[in-house]
Amino acid sequence: MQLSHYIKAYPHETPDHLVVYSTKKASISLIPEKIYSSVENGSLSPEDEASLSKLGIVVSDREAEKREMRLVIDRLNAKNKGLNVSVIINMACNFDCVYCYEGKLKGGHYMSGETSELLIDFIKERFSKDKNLLNLDFYGGEPLLSSDLIREISGTLKRFTSDRGASYTFSLVTNGSLFRRKVGEELVRSGLTAVRITIDGDAETHNRYRPFRTGAGSFDTIIGNIKETHDLVKMGIGGNFDRGTYERFPLLLDHLEKEGLTPDKIYEVKFGPVAKRPDGDASPADYTDWCLSVNEPWVLKAGRLLREEILKRGYNTPKIMPMPCQVEIADSYVVNYDGVIYKCPALVGRKGFDIGDLRTGVRDYSGSHRLDIWKNNDCMECEYLPLCFGGCRYMAYVRDGNIDHPDCKRHYFDATLETFVRQDIKYRRTPQTR
């Protein structure tokens, strides 16, 4: 047996022990150094071999393991029994965020009834007989400005999947200002299961970054709506920070607790940096405090700090685990309000990144989206490959103007993974021991 190519080992406070993390299995193990060393000298016991194999720490052949990694996404796609479609149902919004991700794309654009019918036909065609779960993620703009159309689409698809013996669910990414109790109850009856609401730090910071179009603050309205609706669906809270605001985000967590929105009421909390948009796509306020890469020192510092603040208060945040880019998932699409089809919400409206439309269908995008970009020697030799798969195509596009090269995250994981693993041990679980 050999040590897996996709592991990282760190010292542990227990003498002569190592914390071993499998980037392939997302397993955390506490292993005596003598057992770890016995792998290399060929003296591993059958009992230890079985345990470490299950955890992804040892393999029979490292080169064969790397060859198998080349097929991992193909196998994932082959086993996938679901179809996921992100729907940009409008480009309208009642907020005036200083860093608005839609930029010049934003406006009073709504999906028409005709386009929604084409969307339903497209989904029915793609929902093959082997599928058992259909999920839609409604985005905007602000999707709740189109709540009637969301209910119409969902009603049709819910009946369709029911007749097929399958399930239909949908989720929302919303600014939260319109998600009131009555609205939530109506949408739950239509299949709503999860909502992610964006809050950018404490009240002062949030109101400055995410005001209503009138200029009024939105923080109190959002908090009030969450208190009214948290019991209806899985309620997630996201937030976008920059180098001048990330230290204010723990104040938001304190406020949630003060308002009774404790970890048992909030499903997940995740904060991320405001990412730069492509050149020429300036925000209304010429916002410039974005990040160009997750490898920037202030982004690394902010990520470690905020994850610790979330976990130590008992809130859930995503684990560090294998997560292929949405572009790589075969049965995952993004449909814009005008019927144009993409593979990633961040690439909507970007020239050259559409993959078809609802009238003509999906064309081959393997070349235009570089589906094999991570199958190069550098990536295949990287122990972080299962966590990265070539990184984010949008960030590569912003940085380079194209996606011809991977968005390498080696520096990011070198700087953060050990901290994240130790955070999970401290706040979430005791590592498996051998």
MOVEN-V125608 format. One record per helix or strand of 2 or more residues. SS is the DSSP state (hx for helix, st for strand). FROM is the first residue (numbers start at 1). TO is the last residue. Records with the same first field share a line. If there is no record, write none. Layout:
# MOVEN-V125608
SS->FROM-TO + FROM-TO
This chain:
# MOVEN-V125608
st->2-3 + 7-11 + 17-22 + 28-32 + 58-59 + 82-88 + 133-139 + 167-174 + 192-198 + 234-241 + 268-273 + 332-335 + 340-342 + 356-357 + 361-362 + 432-433
hx->33-41 + 46-54 + 62-69 + 72-79 + 103-105 + 113-126 + 143-163 + 181-190 + 203-209 + 219-229 + 246-258 + 297-312 + 326-328 + 345-347 + 377-380 + 385-388 + 393-400 + 410-427
